[in-house]
Amino acid sequence: ISYSLETLFPQGGKDVFGIDRRSGEIRLKNDLDFEDVSLYRMQVDATDHGNPPLSGHCKVVVEVLDVND
């Protein structure tokens, strides 16, 4: 199975999150800042290598909390 990540909101979210194409693990590539963006919406697509290939997807929502307040 191969995984891919599409950021739905905001568009700049691709610079913040990355996905391991083999395991599907989502990791941060940059720091999060509540004052900049407090919510990210992403879609994870999973595709197998069958013939024909089958795919599925799910929505991942990340809410950033402001721990300084």
N, C-alpha and C positions, 0 to 999 in steps of 0.2 A: 504494500500500500504506500502511495506517495501522498504527502500532505502539502497543501499550499495555503497561504494566508492572504486575504484581501481585506484591506481596511475600508470599512464603510463610512465611518465618521470618526474624527475629521480626516480629511484627505492626507494630511501630513503624518498620519500614524504609521506609515510604512517605515519611517525613519526611527521609530521608537520600539517597535516589536519585530521579532523575527521568529521563524518556525523551522524546526529541524524537519526536513523533508521525509526522513525515514521514520522517526519516532513520533512526530506530531507535537513535540514539546515546544511551547511558546516561551520565549525569553525576551528580556529587555535588552535593547541595543543602546539606548540612551536613558538619561534620567527622566523621571516624571515630575511635573510641577503642577500642583493643584491650581495655581493662579493662571496658568496657560490653558490647560485642558483638564476638566474634571471627569470626563467620561469618554471612553473609547468603545466603538462598536466594530467588531470584526467578523468575518465569515471564514471558517476553516473548511476547505474542500479536501475530501479524501477520495483517491482514485486507485482502484486495484489494477493489476496488470493482466487481467483476463482477456479473452477474446469472445465477445466485445468487452472492453473495459467498463466496469460499473463505477459509479461515483455517488457520493453523498456529501452533505454539508451540514454544518451547525453554526449557530451564532454564539459568539463569545463577547460578553460585556465586561469591561474593566472600569470600575469606579475608583477614582483617585481620591483619597481622603487627605484633608489638610491636618497633619499631626501637630502643627505649630500652634493652632488655636485651641 
